[in-house]
């Protein structure tokens, strides 16, 4: 199957570079405003020991990766007065579905970028270098990721508006979830256009690109930024504990919420 983009594929590369620069500028602004110093909104749980700097850093980095990032351990104790206070697995489960769904979407994008064969500057054969089943594999990974994201969002959104949180109070988390939802849905539409209705491919492509760009350009200013900050906070906290630093007292609820 041969597809055609409405623009030369080099333009997509240039757009990605510009998007990356915009994200770097955004993160620089937020870090200068003190975003990186909010590490204490995720108090780490772990032993207080006295280890050397190198050993403490390695162990802290491994714990942060496997416990805080891949297993979302901090969310098992994150309630903020929500209705599911006694069922912490709800928020954690939704977070993990969104997180791993996004990883599958990212993997599908990388696979496509690495294995597409460009016939001309605009025409390409998707996942050509993976063989006859390459497109099916790539599309399957992307669809699985999108489904996981939507399930996670479907579980998470209702929990935000039960309990004492007013429905009219929107936060950076709401903006991130809205952008992610629209990105996934338009991605499904683009996939359908590629297979079933290539006349609509150009329109579907541009709509999807608008939401993709919006999702990443706003990353430094929404809860999506925690993908960068949270590992840094977790390593700092866990390394401090392993170096003999006393833990902080619990912080006020209003300060913890973002």
C-alpha positions as CSV (number, residue, x, y, z in Angstrom):
1,X,0.0,0.0,0.0
2,X,1.4,3.4,-1.1
3,X,0.3,6.6,0.7
4,X,0.8,10.2,-0.1
5,X,1.3,13.2,2.3
6,X,0.0,16.6,1.4
7,X,3.5,18.1,2.0
8,X,7.0,16.9,1.4
9,X,8.2,14.6,4.2
10,X,11.2,16.9,4.8
11,X,8.7,19.6,5.9
12,X,7.6,17.2,8.6
13,X,11.2,16.9,9.8
14,X,11.5,20.7,9.9
15,X,8.3,21.0,11.7
16,X,9.4,18.5,14.3
17,X,12.6,20.5,14.9
18,X,10.7,23.7,15.3
19,X,8.3,22.0,17.7
20,X,11.3,20.7,19.7
21,X,12.7,24.2,19.9
22,X,9.4,25.6,21.1
23,X,9.3,23.0,23.8
24,X,12.9,23.7,24.9
25,X,12.0,27.4,25.2
26,X,8.8,26.7,27.1
27,X,10.7,24.4,29.6
28,X,13.4,27.1,30.0
29,X,10.8,29.7,30.8
30,X,9.0,27.4,33.3
31,X,12.2,26.3,35.0
32,X,13.3,29.9,35.3
33,X,9.9,30.6,37.0
34,X,10.7,27.8,39.5
35,X,8.9,24.7,38.1
36,X,11.8,22.4,38.9
37,X,11.8,23.5,42.5
38,X,8.3,21.9,43.0
39,X,9.9,18.5,43.5
40,X,8.4,18.2,47.0
41,X,4.9,17.6,45.7
42,X,5.8,14.0,45.4
43,X,7.4,13.0,48.8
44,X,9.3,9.8,48.3
45,X,8.8,6.7,50.4
46,X,12.0,4.8,51.2
47,X,14.7,4.0,53.7
48,X,16.9,6.7,55.2
49,X,20.5,5.5,54.9
50,X,24.0,7.0,54.6
51,X,25.5,5.9,51.3
52,X,28.1,7.4,49.0
53,X,27.0,9.8,46.3
54,X,27.6,7.4,43.4
55,X,25.8,4.5,45.0
56,X,22.9,6.7,46.2
57,X,22.5,8.2,42.7
58,X,22.4,4.8,40.9
59,X,20.0,3.2,43.4
60,X,17.8,6.4,43.4
61,X,17.7,6.5,39.6
62,X,16.7,2.8,39.3
63,X,14.0,3.2,42.0
64,X,12.7,6.3,40.3
65,X,12.6,4.5,36.9
66,X,10.9,1.3,38.0
67,X,8.8,2.5,41.0
68,X,8.0,6.1,40.4
69,X,7.8,6.2,36.5
70,X,6.9,2.7,35.3
71,X,4.8,1.6,38.3
72,X,3.4,5.1,39.3
73,X,4.1,4.2,43.0
74,X,3.5,7.8,44.3
75,X,-0.1,7.7,43.1
76,X,-0.9,4.9,45.4
77,X,-0.9,7.5,48.2
78,X,-2.4,10.4,46.2
79,X,-6.0,11.1,47.2
80,X,-6.5,14.9,47.5
81,X,-9.9,14.4,49.0
82,X,-11.4,12.6,46.0
83,X,-14.3,10.2,46.3
84,X,-12.1,7.2,45.7
85,X,-9.9,7.9,48.8
86,X,-10.2,4.3,49.9
87,X,-9.6,2.9,46.5
88,X,-6.3,4.4,45.4
89,X,-5.9,2.0,42.6
90,X,-8.5,3.9,40.5
91,X,-6.3,6.9,39.8
92,X,-3.1,4.9,39.6
93,X,-4.7,2.4,37.1
94,X,-6.0,5.2,34.9
95,X,-2.5,6.9,35.0
96,X,-0.8,3.7,34.0
97,X,-3.2,3.1,31.1
98,X,-2.6,6.6,29.8
99,X,1.2,6.3,30.3
100,X,1.6,3.0,28.6
101,X,-0.9,3.9,25.9
102,X,1.2,6.9,25.1
103,X,4.4,4.8,25.0
104,X,2.7,2.5,22.4
105,X,1.8,5.6,20.3
106,X,5.3,6.8,20.5
107,X,6.7,3.4,19.6
108,X,4.4,3.3,16.5
109,X,5.5,6.7,15.4
110,X,9.2,5.8,15.8
111,X,8.7,2.5,13.9
112,X,7.0,4.3,11.1
113,X,9.7,6.9,10.9
114,X,12.4,4.3,10.8
115,X,10.8,1.8,8.4
116,X,8.8,3.8,5.9
117,X,10.2,3.7,2.3
118,X,9.9,7.1,0.6
119,X,9.2,6.7,-3.1
120,X,9.1,10.4,-3.8
121,X,9.2,13.5,-1.5
122,X,5.5,13.0,-0.7
123,X,4.7,9.3,-1.5
124,X,5.8,6.5,0.8
125,X,5.1,2.8,1.6
126,X,4.4,2.6,5.3
127,X,6.6,0.1,7.3
128,X,8.0,-1.2,4.1
129,X,11.3,-2.5,5.7
130,X,9.3,-4.6,8.2
131,X,8.0,-6.9,5.4
132,X,4.4,-7.8,4.4
133,X,3.0,-7.5,7.9
134,X,4.9,-4.3,8.7
135,X,2.0,-1.9,8.3
136,X,-0.3,-4.2,10.2
137,X,2.2,-4.4,13.1
138,X,2.7,-0.6,13.2
139,X,-0.9,0.2,12.9
140,X,-1.8,-2.4,15.6
141,X,0.7,-0.9,18.1
142,X,-0.7,2.6,17.4
143,X,-4.3,1.4,17.7
144,X,-3.6,-0.4,21.0
145,X,-1.9,2.7,22.4
146,X,-4.8,4.9,21.4
147,X,-7.3,2.5,22.9
148,X,-5.4,2.3,26.2
149,X,-5.2,6.1,26.4
150,X,-8.9,6.6,25.8
151,X,-9.8,3.9,28.4
152,X,-7.5,5.6,30.9
153,X,-8.9,9.0,30.2
154,X,-12.4,7.6,30.4
155,X,-11.6,6.2,33.9
156,X,-9.7,9.3,35.1
157,X,-12.0,12.2,34.0
158,X,-15.1,11.2,36.0
159,X,-12.9,10.9,39.2
160,X,-11.9,14.6,38.8
161,X,-15.5,15.8,39.2
162,X,-16.7,13.7,42.0
163,X,-16.3,14.7,45.6
164,X,-15.5,18.3,46.5
165,X,-13.9,19.5,43.3
166,X,-16.1,22.0,41.3
167,X,-16.7,21.0,37.7
168,X,-16.0,24.5,36.5
169,X,-12.5,24.6,38.0
170,X,-10.2,23.7,35.1
171,X,-6.5,22.9,35.6
172,X,-3.5,22.1,33.5
173,X,-4.4,18.5,33.9
174,X,-7.7,19.1,32.2
175,X,-6.0,20.9,29.3
176,X,-3.6,18.0,28.8
177,X,-6.3,15.4,28.9
178,X,-8.4,17.3,26.3
179,X,-5.4,17.7,24.0
180,X,-4.4,14.0,24.4
181,X,-8.0,12.9,23.7
182,X,-8.3,15.0,20.6
183,X,-4.9,13.9,19.4
184,X,-5.8,10.2,19.8
185,X,-9.2,10.6,18.1
186,X,-7.9,12.5,15.1
187,X,-5.1,9.9,14.9
188,X,-7.7,7.2,14.5
189,X,-9.5,9.3,11.9
190,X,-6.2,9.7,10.0
191,X,-5.6,6.0,10.1
192,X,-9.0,5.3,8.8
193,X,-8.5,7.8,6.0
194,X,-5.2,6.1,5.0
195,X,-7.0,2.8,4.6
196,X,-10.5,3.6,3.5
197,X,-10.8,7.1,2.1
198,X,-7.5,8.6,0.9
199,X,-9.3,11.6,-0.6
200,X,-9.8,12.8,2.9
201,X,-6.2,12.1,3.9
202,X,-5.0,15.7,3.6
203,X,-7.7,17.2,5.8
204,X,-7.3,14.4,8.4
205,X,-3.5,14.9,8.3
206,X,-3.7,18.7,9.0
207,X,-6.3,18.3,11.7
208,X,-4.2,15.7,13.5
209,X,-1.1,17.7,13.1
210,X,-2.7,20.7,14.7
211,X,-3.6,18.7,17.9
212,X,-0.2,17.0,17.9
213,X,1.6,20.3,17.8
214,X,-0.8,21.8,20.5
215,X,-0.1,18.8,22.8
216,X,3.6,19.2,22.6
217,X,3.9,23.0,22.4
218,X,1.8,23.3,25.6
219,X,3.7,20.5,27.3
220,X,5.9,22.8,29.5
221,X,2.8,24.5,30.9
222,X,0.5,21.5,31.5
223,X,0.6,18.3,33.6
224,X,2.3,16.7,30.6
225,X,5.5,18.4,31.9
226,X,5.6,15.9,34.8
227,X,7.0,13.4,32.2
228,X,10.2,15.4,32.6
229,X,10.0,16.8,36.1
230,X,8.7,13.8,38.0
231,X,11.8,11.6,37.4
232,X,14.0,14.5,38.5
233,X,12.0,15.1,41.6
234,X,12.0,11.3,42.4
235,X,15.7,11.0,42.0
236,X,16.4,14.0,44.1
237,X,14.1,12.8,46.9
238,X,15.4,9.2,46.9
239,X,19.0,10.2,46.6
240,X,18.5,12.5,49.5
241,X,17.1,9.7,51.7
242,X,19.9,7.4,50.7
243,X,22.5,10.1,51.5
244,X,21.1,10.6,55.0
245,X,18.8,13.6,54.4
246,X,15.8,13.8,56.7
247,X,12.4,13.5,54.9
248,X,10.1,16.5,54.7
249,X,6.9,16.9,56.6
250,X,3.7,16.3,54.6
251,X,2.9,19.4,52.5
252,X,-0.5,21.2,52.5
253,X,-3.1,19.9,50.1
254,X,-3.5,23.2,48.3
255,X,0.2,23.3,47.5
256,X,0.3,19.8,46.2
257,X,-2.5,20.3,43.7
258,X,-1.6,21.5,40.2
